Amino acid sequence: MAAPVPLRTDFDGPTLRRSAKVTKDAAQARRLLALAEIYDGGSRSDASRIGGVTLQIIRDWVLRFNARGPAGLISGKAPGNRPKLNDEQRRALAAIVEKGPIPAIHDVVRWRRKDLARWLLEEFRIEVDETTVGRELRAMGFAKLSVRPRHHTQNEFELDAFKKKFPTELAAIQGKLPEGTEIELWWADEARIGQKNKITRRWARRGTRPSAPSDQRTMWAYIFGAICPKKGKGAGLVLPYCDTGAMNKHLKEISLAVDPGAHAVLILDQAGWHTTPKLTVPANITLMFLPSKAPELNPVENVWQFMRDNWLSNRIFTDYDDIVAHCCAAWNKLVDRPWKIISIGMRDWAHGS
C-alpha cells in the first residue's frame, strides 16, 4: 500500500481550524477541518469521516493544499464543455454578420440564427444549434436592433467627405465670428405625427400576438425639433404646416435657446423650406447642410424614434388639438431630460471625442 502524501509543514491544526472559523465558504471550512485532524495526529480515515468523502478525495485535498495552501481548497468553477468555435471562426462569423447576406447567394435578405448555423456548417464543417449561435453573437456584442431605412441611391463617399471636412467648415465659421465666441452645434428636423399612427413592439407572452389601437383617419401636425446635444438643450414647435413660414418660426425659437454671446451652427437636411432664400436666419445662427439622402448623420432622426417608441405610438388621437397636445407633451418630456438629449445626440465625428 502506498504511503500517504505528507502535509506541508508551514501550517498546523490550530491554524487551519482558525481559518475554517472565519471563512464564508462552507466547503472550504469542511476541507480545512478534515486536514486539521491529520495535523493533530488523526488518521486519513478520521479525516475522510469529518469531510464526508472517500480516502481518494482526502488525498486530492492534500495535494491541492500542498500546492496552494488554504486557497487550494476553494471550489473552482468547472471549465465546462470545450467551445464549439475558436477565435478565428468567431471573427469570420462577426464579419459575415456585419456584411449581411447576399440574397442571390444566401437566399435570404436578413440573417437568422439557423441561416448562420448552416453557414458555419458549410464553411467550417461545425455543427451548432441556433441557441449556440445566439450566445456567440451576444458574447461578441451583437443584438437584434431595429433597422432605419437608407436611401438606395445614397452616396457613401459624400457622407465620409462631409465628416472629414466638418472640422474645417466649423473653423471657417468660427473665423468669421468675433474672437472668443462660443459655437453651439445644433441639429434640426421635422416629424409628422398623425392619426394614422405607428404600432411598435411590446412585451407579451410567447405564442401570443399583442394588439394595439390603430386609426385610419388622416389628420396630422408637424413637430419642428432641434437639439444641442453637448448642452442637452432643445427647441421645438408643433405646427400645422411644414413650409418656409413654419421654418422661420422655428429658427426664431432656436435663436432664443442659444446661450447669450454664443453662436449656433444649425445642421439640417436640404429640404426646400431649409434652403429657400426666403428664410430669415437670425444673426446668431449659421446654417450647415447635410449631404443629400443622408438622414443617419442627423441625430434628431433618433430623437423621433425614441419619442415614437415611448410616448407617441400605440395611441388614438381624437382630433388635431389632441395631436398637438400629445406632441407638445412628448417634446417637453424630452427637453426635461437633458441627459437623454446628450445620450441620443452626441456624435464622435462632430464633437471631437
Beta strands, then each sheet from edge to edge (+ up, - down):
strand 1: 183-194
strand 2: 220-228
strand 3: 233-239
strand 4: 263-268
strand 5: 285-289
sheet 1: 3+ 2- 1+ 4+ 5+
end
